[in-house]
Amino acid sequence: MCNLLVPETRLLTVDPAEAGMRLDAFAAQVCSELTRAAVQRLIASDAIRLNQKHVSKSGRVKVGDLVEIHWPAPEPAALQPENIPLDILYEDDELIVVNKPRGMVVHPAPGHYSGTAVHALLYHCQGRLAGLNGVLRPGVVHRIDKDTSGALVFAKTDRAFLSLSAQLSAHSMERRYHAIAVGSLQEDSLIIDKPIGRHPVERTKMAVTDKNSRSAVTHIQVLERFDGLTYVEARLETGRTHQIRVHMSYIGRPLLGDGLYGAPAAAKVAALAARRLPDLNGQALHAKVLGFEHPVTGRQITLETELPAYFQNCLAILRDGKEAENGKK
């Protein structure tokens, strides 16, 4: 995903799933914040090139082609460290893992220029974060949504950033999320293997689509069933934007409290659940387990977080209701 506030260059190799796409469609998929028209303007100004050559917006990409994307942006003001408390799960000279609370944005973005996890880490780490990901995203290896809580790893050194990013790309980083879905899942486990791309109409959303998309695989395991709701674990094989939320909505089981992807058909059940769960605010989704190989020692590190209070309270209310219902039988 492109950061429109930071001047930078991206070099991308076309893989088999993307072969045959128009250059403008390929670039719009990678820089999902840009409209197709904006991408076409960049192509026209020679800011997007194919195999080091200027080509038209309708040029087709082939397997192995090299796409260069250059975009200028105003130099942002230097980020100011902020003394914000952090829940630190692990830390050494190379990296730090934090348990991000719900409501905190990971890095500065339009509308969020303070109070982010990056601001807090700059203070805690005294500015020592990897710089390969740009001035607004120092140390950021991966992200979770503002209203999703849980484990995130940040790199303090460039070598740690490169190693962790490679593990993420190779799908060897373990990421397990816990969530409450609206509706009942009949299967105890399932694999959702559906490509995800930018929604064709609503630009703030992602969607399951075969057009301008990338492969996305989510493994779902049922943990507990309630009346009209299901407590699940979701293991990410890939890491697309909003992947779990999109996949669960696609199968008709959107996450409880998800105002963006909540399916209309589930609105009645969600409304009933919300009345039973008055403290729910945002999607019930928590990054519970994070595992990776240490960039320097090679040691496997696996960290597990406790469910946040709002999530535990939701489960307690649901379990109480389940016991009460069973007692009537």
DOSERO-324793 format. One line per 8 residues: number of its first residue (from 1); their letters; for each residue z, y, x of N, C-alpha, C. Coordinates in pm, whole numbers, plus 50000, padded with zeros to 5 digits. Last residue first. Layout:
BEGIN
NUM) A) Z/Y/X/Z/Y/X/Z/Y/X  ...
% end
This chain:
BEGIN
329) KKGNEAEK) 52982/47438/46613/52905/47318/46579/52997/47198/46561  53131/47641/46704/53109/47637/46560/53041/47507/46515  53123/47615/46976/53249/47584/46909/53236/47575/46758  52875/47711/47040/52896/47567/47051/53024/47524/46978  52928/47982/47005/52831/47916/46918/52848/47765/46920  53111/48024/47211/53151/48049/47073/53058/47978/46974  52952/47966/47430/53070/47883/47403/53115/47900/47259  52764/48174/47408/52719/48036/47404/52834/47942/47370
321) GDRLIALC) 52922/48398/47442/52853/48379/47316/52805/48236/47298  53003/48355/47704/53104/48360/47598/53039/48335/47462  52756/48376/47828/52827/48247/47831/52935/48242/47725  52694/48645/47782/52606/48540/47731/52676/48405/47725  52902/48767/47921/52887/48789/47777/52801/48680/47714  52847/48674/48181/52976/48644/48118/52967/48659/47967  52596/48785/48232/52609/48640/48224/52739/48601/48154  52666/49060/48233/52566/49008/48139/52583/48858/48120
313) NQFYAPLE) 52842/49064/48449/52891/49096/48316/52796/49045/48209  52669/49008/48659/52777/48914/48629/52831/48937/48488  52516/49241/48643/52452/49112/48622/52558/49007/48586  52697/49442/48704/52627/49448/48574/52567/49312/48540  52782/49366/48965/52875/49362/48851/52802/49361/48717  52541/49156/49138/52611/49283/49110/52691/49274/48982  52599/48843/49296/52534/48917/49188/52611/49046/49163  52623/48842/49651/52683/48821/49520/52603/48897/49415
305) TELTIQRG) 52369/48715/49872/52450/48822/49815/52516/48777/49686  52311/48541/50167/52316/48534/50021/52412/48640/49970  52096/48481/50439/52203/48562/50382/52196/48555/50230  52010/48316/50725/51999/48312/50580/52120/48382/50520  51834/48292/51017/51938/48368/50950/51912/48362/50800  51763/48095/51291/51739/48113/51150/51859/48183/51086  51689/48234/51610/51785/48168/51521/51751/48197/51376  51538/48376/51782/51473/48264/51714/51565/48190/51618
297) TVPHEFGL) 51620/48601/51916/51688/48474/51948/51617/48354/51887  51434/48796/51813/51459/48778/51957/51517/48641/51988  51407/48790/51533/51293/48827/51616/51312/48798/51765  51528/48513/51352/51564/48632/51428/51452/48665/51526  51362/48424/51058/51390/48387/51197/51419/48515/51275  51522/48449/50732/51416/48478/50829/51459/48429/50967  51609/48497/50390/51614/48416/50511/51497/48446/50602  51801/48598/50122/51701/48642/50219/51717/48560/50346
289) VKAHLAQG) 51887/48591/49781/51883/48518/49909/51770/48573/49995  51870/48783/49568/51996/48715/49601/51998/48652/49740  51775/49052/49420/51730/48978/49539/51852/48910/49601  51772/49061/49071/51853/49080/49192/51799/48992/49304  51726/49194/48752/51661/49131/48866/51737/49165/48994  51688/49308/48464/51791/49220/48520/51729/49137/48631  51568/49644/48454/51543/49501/48454/51656/49423/48522  51783/49888/48288/51680/49846/48382/51669/49695/48384
281) NLDPLRRA) 52092/49833/48209/52009/49953/48225/51904/49925/48331  52356/49704/48023/52230/49674/48089/52142/49798/48091  52588/49733/47882/52583/49800/48012/52453/49773/48086  52573/49584/47643/52564/49730/47637/52550/49800/47771  52463/49324/47528/52482/49359/47669/52472/49510/47685  52413/49305/47265/52519/49220/47318/52556/49259/47461  52205/49480/47249/52326/49512/47174/52443/49426/47220  52017/49348/47403/52071/49474/47453/52197/49513/47378
273) ALAAVKAA) 51952/49135/47239/52026/49108/47363/52090/49236/47415  51810/49271/47040/51932/49198/47005/52018/49174/47129  51598/49364/47196/51686/49460/47129/51818/49393/47090  51476/49125/47274/51534/49212/47376/51631/49311/47314  51385/49032/47028/51485/48955/47101/51554/49042/47204  51199/49239/46974/51310/49212/46883/51422/49136/46952  51017/49225/47188/51097/49346/47167/51219/49319/47078  50835/49035/47247/50974/49003/47279/51069/49119/47248
265) APAGYLGD) 50593/49142/47188/50636/49026/47109/50782/48993/47132  50562/49337/47386/50596/49378/47249/50648/49261/47165  50713/49265/47703/50607/49236/47606/50651/49278/47465  50795/49480/47957/50847/49406/47844/50741/49387/47737  50723/49632/48174/50646/49510/48149/50698/49427/48032  50888/49858/48160/50748/49872/48198/50664/49751/48158  51149/49795/48097/51078/49885/48008/50931/49897/48038  51334/49526/48113/51217/49579/48183/51134/49664/48087
257) GLLPRGIY) 51545/49400/47988/51563/49539/48029/51445/49602/48098  51462/49083/48106/51549/49159/48017/51566/49300/48072  51125/49021/48192/51265/49033/48230/51341/49121/48133  50912/48826/47972/50943/48942/48055/51092/48949/48087  50747/48585/47909/50892/48584/47930/50931/48701/48020  50474/48549/47903/50542/48579/47778/50692/48577/47788  50353/48525/48142/50378/48399/48071/50456/48421/47942  50350/48797/48214/50223/48727/48188/50245/48598/48111
249) SMHVRIQH) 50613/48853/48273/50554/48913/48154/50426/48839/48115  50631/48712/48511/50713/48670/48398/50661/48730/48267  50446/48854/48670/50425/48713/48640/50506/48667/48519  50564/49113/48679/50430/49093/48624/50409/48947/48583  50812/49060/48800/50807/49125/48670/50672/49103/48602  50733/48952/49045/50811/48871/48951/50802/48930/48811  50576/49175/49159/50524/49040/49135/50601/48960/49030  50570/49446/49222/50621/49406/49090/50591/49260/49056
241) TRGTELRA) 50326/49389/49468/50404/49489/49395/50440/49439/49255  50360/49062/49622/50283/49171/49563/50374/49267/49489  50418/48845/49822/50501/48961/49791/50421/49078/49738  50440/48485/49787/50372/48607/49830/50460/48725/49789  50649/48334/49706/50565/48280/49813/50482/48392/49873  50969/48388/49589/50841/48450/49620/50771/48375/49733  51142/48231/49337/51117/48231/49482/50977/48285/49507  51377/48299/49097/51236/48317/49130/51220/48323/49282
233) EVYTLGDF) 51590/48147/48868/51571/48186/49007/51421/48192/49033  51710/48257/48543/51621/48186/48633/51637/48233/48778  51822/48231/48221/51865/48274/48354/51786/48191/48455  51682/48330/47918/51687/48226/48021/51723/48288/48155  51732/48376/47562/51727/48427/47699/51737/48311/47798  51770/48262/47313/51668/48365/47328/51655/48424/47466  52071/48158/47401/51995/48179/47277/51897/48294/47296  52022/48033/47735/52102/48093/47629/52014/48108/47506
225) RELVQIHT) 52030/47827/48025/51962/47870/47903/52063/47926/47803  51999/47844/48380/52084/47834/48260/52007/47888/48140  51800/47816/48571/51940/47796/48610/52029/47773/48488  51473/47717/48638/51569/47754/48535/51711/47720/48582  51266/47854/48879/51360/47744/48853/51460/47792/48748  50942/47936/48987/51050/47963/48893/51134/47837/48873  50754/48087/49234/50815/47960/49194/50938/47991/49109  50453/48265/49247/50597/48272/49221/50647/48137/49173
217) VASRSNKD) 50188/48409/49416/50249/48282/49376/50400/48300/49364  49881/48570/49425/50025/48587/49406/50083/48458/49351  49595/48722/49575/49666/48603/49530/49816/48631/49523  49484/49037/49444/49520/48950/49556/49601/48832/49503  49197/49207/49293/49335/49156/49299/49358/49074/49425  48960/49296/49162/49026/49377/49266/49173/49336/49283  49006/49087/48888/48929/49199/48942/49012/49280/49041  49164/48909/48768/49075/48856/48871/48996/48967/48939
209) TVAMKTRE) 49508/48980/48703/49367/49009/48685/49286/48944/48798  49812/49081/48596/49739/48961/48635/49592/48985/48602  49898/49413/48712/49864/49317/48608/49804/49192/48670  50098/49713/48744/50019/49605/48800/49991/49506/48688  50101/50063/48650/50137/49923/48632/50046/49832/48714  50010/50314/48662/50146/50294/48714/50187/50147/48709  49764/50313/48537/49766/50314/48683/49905/50294/48742  49636/50141/48286/49762/50209/48317/49789/50204/48467
201) VPHRGIPK) 49385/50005/48319/49398/50127/48239/49521/50208/48279  49398/49783/48490/49270/49854/48475/49281/49986/48400  49660/49761/48728/49623/49753/48586/49496/49836/48563  49590/49617/49043/49623/49736/48966/49575/49719/48822  49668/49261/49055/49603/49383/49101/49646/49500/49015  49727/48923/49131/49780/49050/49079/49703/49166/49140  49656/48582/49035/49634/48702/49119/49682/48829/49050  49891/48323/48989/49795/48413/48926/49780/48540/49010
193) DIILSDEQ) 50081/48083/48957/49982/48112/49061/49870/48194/48998  50391/47988/48904/50296/48084/48848/50204/48128/48962  50538/47683/48853/50477/47768/48954/50376/47858/48885  50857/47577/48723/50713/47598/48714/50667/47688/48826  51123/47388/48577/51064/47460/48690/50914/47474/48666  51188/47304/48328/51298/47332/48419/51249/47407/48542  51017/47439/48042/51017/47366/48168/51141/47401/48250  51074/47623/47842/51091/47481/47813/51097/47399/47942
185) LSGVAIAH) 51240/47920/47825/51149/47844/47908/51175/47696/47883  51272/48163/47575/51315/48033/47625/51205/47968/47707  51338/48519/47609/51269/48403/47556/51317/48275/47624  51355/48721/47892/51359/48720/47747/51277/48602/47697  51543/48633/48184/51416/48651/48114/51437/48646/47964  51717/48747/48452/51735/48702/48314/51606/48736/48240  51719/48633/48795/51674/48721/48688/51711/48662/48553  51733/48632/49147/51788/48584/49022/51752/48686/48914
177) YRREMSHA) 51516/48543/49418/51568/48641/49325/51631/48570/49205  51460/48480/49754/51494/48421/49624/51565/48527/49539  51270/48446/50025/51314/48550/49933/51335/48488/49796  51212/48373/50360/51266/48321/50233/51319/48437/50149  50916/48402/50536/51042/48467/50505/51090/48418/50368  50667/48298/50555/50776/48215/50605/50913/48279/50583  50430/48423/50497/50505/48366/50385/50618/48274/50432  50305/48571/50685/50285/48425/50692/50359/48350/50583
169) SLQASLSL) 50401/48824/50629/50260/48796/50606/50231/48647/50603  50667/48791/50712/50638/48826/50572/50493/48791/50538  50631/48746/50980/50691/48641/50898/50662/48665/50750  50528/48995/51053/50444/48876/51068/50498/48761/50984  50749/49155/51008/50629/49178/50929/50535/49057/50935  50920/49054/51205/50956/49038/51064/50835/49059/50974  50776/49131/51439/50810/48991/51412/50839/48968/51264  50758/49411/51415/50637/49330/51425/50664/49184/51390
161) FARDTKAF) 51032/49482/51409/50943/49515/51297/50819/49427/51298  51117/49398/51659/51174/49335/51540/51085/49361/51420  50972/49573/51817/50946/49430/51829/51003/49353/51710  51080/49820/51741/50941/49789/51706/50912/49640/51718  51411/49801/51597/51319/49810/51710/51177/49774/51664  51533/49775/51353/51577/49885/51439/51480/49907/51555  51417/49697/51032/51405/49677/51176/51453/49800/51252  51587/49567/50749/51523/49680/50814/51523/49657/50965
153) VLAGSTDK) 51593/49364/50460/51607/49373/50605/51528/49493/50656  51783/49340/50163/51667/49397/50231/51693/49401/50380  51918/49202/49867/51907/49197/50012/51774/49251/50064  51977/49410/49568/51977/49292/49652/51943/49314/49797  51827/49524/49254/51929/49525/49359/51908/49408/49453  51595/49731/49098/51624/49594/49145/51725/49605/49258  51528/49989/49045/51626/49926/48957/51648/49778/48986  51339/50037/49255/51459/50120/49241/51567/50049/49159
145) DIRHVVGP) 51215/49727/49398/51211/49841/49306/51345/49915/49300  51202/49665/49750/51226/49621/49613/51235/49745/49526  51010/49598/50049/51075/49686/49953/51109/49610/49825  51006/49546/50408/50965/49514/50272/51047/49599/50176  51059/49702/50634/50978/49581/50646/50923/49540/50510  51128/50010/50765/51107/49941/50637/51011/49823/50657  51160/50164/50993/51233/50039/50983/51205/49957/50859  51071/50460/50829/51117/50399/50954/51197/50271/50926
137) RLVGNLGA) 50896/50599/50648/50941/50462/50623/50990/50395/50750  50811/50844/50727/50886/50838/50602/50940/50699/50572  50672/50799/50962/50793/50880/50969/50874/50877/50841  50562/50453/51017/50547/50592/50976/50679/50665/50966  50614/50205/51117/50574/50213/50976/50565/50356/50926  50711/50213/51375/50572/50171/51355/50524/50188/51212  50973/50273/51447/50887/50381/51403/50744/50342/51370  51293/50136/51374/51157/50116/51422/51064/50223/51364
129) LRGQCHYL) 51577/50347/51426/51501/50259/51340/51359/50250/51395  51827/50527/51493/51761/50417/51566/51700/50318/51468  51975/50724/51373/51834/50749/51395/51758/50635/51460  52225/50604/51344/52209/50721/51431/52064/50741/51471  52263/50421/51151/52205/50372/51277/52181/50484/51377  52363/50584/50945/52442/50472/50996/52393/50426/51133  52152/50770/50907/52288/50814/50940/52365/50701/51007  51939/50604/50848/51926/50698/50959/52062/50749/51003
121) LAHVATGS) 52038/50479/50620/52026/50402/50744/52009/50493/50865  52020/50682/50428/52151/50625/50461/52147/50551/50594  51744/50723/50423/51834/50834/50459/51970/50780/50503  51666/50466/50333/51627/50513/50466/51714/50629/50512  51762/50462/50072/51820/50371/50171/51786/50415/50312  51788/50807/49958/51725/50676/49969/51798/50589/50071  51869/51072/49924/51948/50966/49863/51889/50827/49872  51556/51246/49876/51690/51233/49933/51759/51116/49865
113) YHGPAPHV) 51320/51253/49743/51319/51303/49881/51457/51303/49945  51155/51152/49506/51274/51094/49568/51276/51132/49717  50919/51261/49422/51030/51261/49328/51159/51208/49385  50731/51056/49633/50728/51169/49538/50838/51156/49433  50969/50911/49863/50844/50905/49787/50844/51023/49692  51170/50752/50109/51124/50873/50043/50986/50855/49980  51272/50412/50022/51230/50515/50117/51180/50637/50043  51415/50280/49807/51417/50230/49946/51381/50338/50046
105) VMGRPKNV) 51644/50419/49572/51507/50404/49617/51509/50364/49765  51899/50285/49370/51864/50346/49500/51719/50315/49535  51937/50142/49139/51929/50288/49129/51894/50357/49258  52143/49884/49266/52050/49930/49161/52054/50083/49156  52190/49871/49623/52238/49878/49485/52127/49919/49389  52107/49638/49873/52072/49764/49806/52123/49766/49663  52259/49521/50128/52255/49483/49987/52232/49611/49908  52086/49499/50442/52177/49565/50349/52157/49508/50208
97) VILEDDEY) 52057/49420/50777/52031/49372/50641/52134/49436/50549  51898/49524/51073/52013/49538/50984/51970/49493/50844  51814/49459/51421/51786/49471/51278/51915/49489/51199  51887/49464/51690/51746/49456/51653/51718/49488/51506  52158/49464/51734/52080/49568/51799/51934/49573/51754  52272/49377/51401/52279/49366/51547/52189/49474/51606  52413/49283/51089/52361/49388/51177/52375/49347/51322  52444/49206/50742/52428/49160/50881/52373/49276/50963
89) LIDLPINE) 52515/49343/50514/52529/49197/50515/52522/49141/50655  52660/49637/50407/52589/49572/50517/52621/49423/50520  52625/49867/50187/52683/49732/50184/52605/49650/50287  52686/50207/50271/52596/50093/50267/52676/49963/50262  52728/50549/50165/52785/50416/50197/52680/50306/50182  52564/50809/50326/52571/50733/50202/52625/50594/50234  52504/51069/50478/52620/50981/50485/52642/50914/50350  52173/51095/50588/52271/51126/50484/52382/51022/50487
81) PQLAAPEP) 51939/51253/50808/52034/51145/50779/52134/51190/50673  51635/51389/50705/51772/51420/50744/51864/51302/50711  51306/51372/50830/51408/51320/50740/51547/51352/50794  51106/51657/50888/51182/51545/50943/51291/51502/50844  50848/51721/50647/50965/51765/50724/51041/51643/50773  50520/51580/50692/50644/51604/50618/50753/51656/50709  50203/51708/50731/50317/51655/50806/50445/51683/50728  49970/51619/50478/50054/51720/50542/50171/51655/50615
73) APWHIEVL) 49722/51380/50574/49824/51427/50480/49908/51532/50551  49421/51186/50591/49510/51292/50638/49613/51324/50531  49335/50848/50639/49359/50956/50543/49458/51057/50602  49119/50582/50691/49187/50696/50753/49215/50798/50642  49055/50252/50719/49091/50353/50619/49173/50462/50689  48814/50019/50800/48905/50122/50853/48930/50224/50742  48754/49680/50786/48754/49805/50708/48859/49899/50767  48557/49430/50911/48669/49518/50944/48654/49649/50867
65) DGVKVRGS) 48477/49104/50782/48445/49246/50801/48572/49326/50831  48560/48850/50715/48570/48890/50854/48533/49034/50882  48337/48820/50448/48450/48760/50518/48447/48801/50665  48210/49144/50348/48197/49001/50374/48320/48952/50448  48153/49396/50096/48224/49346/50214/48208/49195/50223  47884/49613/50003/47964/49492/49980/48029/49446/50110  47858/49953/49901/47839/49850/50001/47933/49732/49979  47904/50162/49736/47866/50036/49672/47839/49924/49772
57) KSVHKQNL) 47953/50378/49895/48065/50325/49818/48034/50190/49757  47777/50324/50209/47793/50381/50077/47908/50315/50003  47913/50363/50542/47834/50293/50441/47859/50358/50306  47945/50414/50882/47952/50479/50751/47860/50403/50655  48109/50167/51084/47990/50239/51041/48015/50304/50905  48302/49989/51160/48285/50110/51240/48159/50189/51204  48306/49810/50944/48259/49766/51077/48217/49884/51164  48312/50077/50735/48296/49932/50736/48232/49891/50868
49) RIADSAIL) 48547/50337/50665/48429/50286/50732/48430/50133/50729  48660/50630/50526/48666/50485/50511/48537/50429/50567  48588/50882/50586/48727/50846/50615/48752/50697/50594  48347/50992/50521/48352/50903/50638/48494/50868/50680  48333/51113/50280/48370/51199/50394/48386/51120/50523  48280/50901/50113/48176/51002/50132/48204/51091/50252  48526/50774/50117/48409/50706/50173/48300/50808/50204  48679/50965/49984/48711/50931/50123/48594/50861/50190
41) RQVAARTL) 48559/50955/49733/48552/51080/49810/48583/51054/49957  48628/50698/49659/48487/50728/49679/48469/50859/49756  48903/50729/49626/48853/50640/49731/48707/50673/49762  48902/50895/49402/48957/50945/49528/48909/50861/49645  48791/50721/49213/48720/50844/49248/48770/50901/49381  48988/50527/49191/48858/50488/49247/48781/50612/49291  49301/50671/49302/49205/50635/49199/49075/50594/49267  49569/50542/49497/49449/50623/49486/49363/50576/49370
33) ESCVQAAF) 49768/50357/49511/49806/50488/49458/49683/50576/49435  49661/50135/49634/49670/50132/49488/49713/50266/49428  49485/50060/49867/49555/50187/49844/49568/50206/49693  49368/49809/49805/49466/49822/49914/49550/49948/49897  49199/49871/49594/49297/49765/49579/49406/49778/49684  49036/50065/49699/49124/50103/49589/49231/49998/49566  48896/49910/49886/48986/50015/49934/49083/50058/49825  48747/49744/49709/48837/49686/49809/48940/49789/49854
25) ADLRMGAE) 48597/49933/49571/48693/49850/49498/48794/49788/49593  48440/50040/49775/48534/50129/49705/48638/50048/49627  48292/49813/49854/48384/49877/49947/48485/49965/49875  48284/49539/49625/48235/49670/49669/48340/49733/49761  48328/49198/49731/48373/49317/49661/48300/49441/49712  48253/48990/49893/48164/49026/49784/48206/49149/49706  48577/48863/49961/48435/48870/49997/48350/48902/49874  48835/48814/49900/48787/48950/49878/48638/48967/49907
17) APDVTLLR) 48894/48557/49969/48914/48594/49829/48857/48732/49796  48852/48555/50251/48756/48491/50160/48770/48533/50014  48931/48893/50370/48952/48748/50363/48859/48688/50258  48866/49151/50594/48834/49095/50463/48854/48945/50465  49113/49328/50763/49009/49226/50773/48989/49163/50637  49185/49668/50830/49201/49552/50743/49083/49458/50760  49370/49921/50956/49259/49834/50990/49280/49703/50915  49461/50250/50876/49482/50108/50852/49355/50033/50886
9) TEPVLLNC) 49619/50539/50995/49497/50460/50989/49534/50315/50965  49771/50837/50859/49771/50714/50936/49638/50643/50918  49986/51084/50744/49855/51058/50804/49862/50928/50884  50172/51046/50452/50175/51027/50597/50034/51003/50649  50163/51046/50182/50229/51160/50245/50223/51155/50396  50060/50814/50084/49974/50931/50079/50036/51053/50145  50060/50512/50209/50156/50619/50189/50078/50750/50198  49918/50221/50055/49906/50341/50136/50016/50441/50106
1) M) 50000/49881/50085/50000/50000/50000/50000/50124/50088
% end
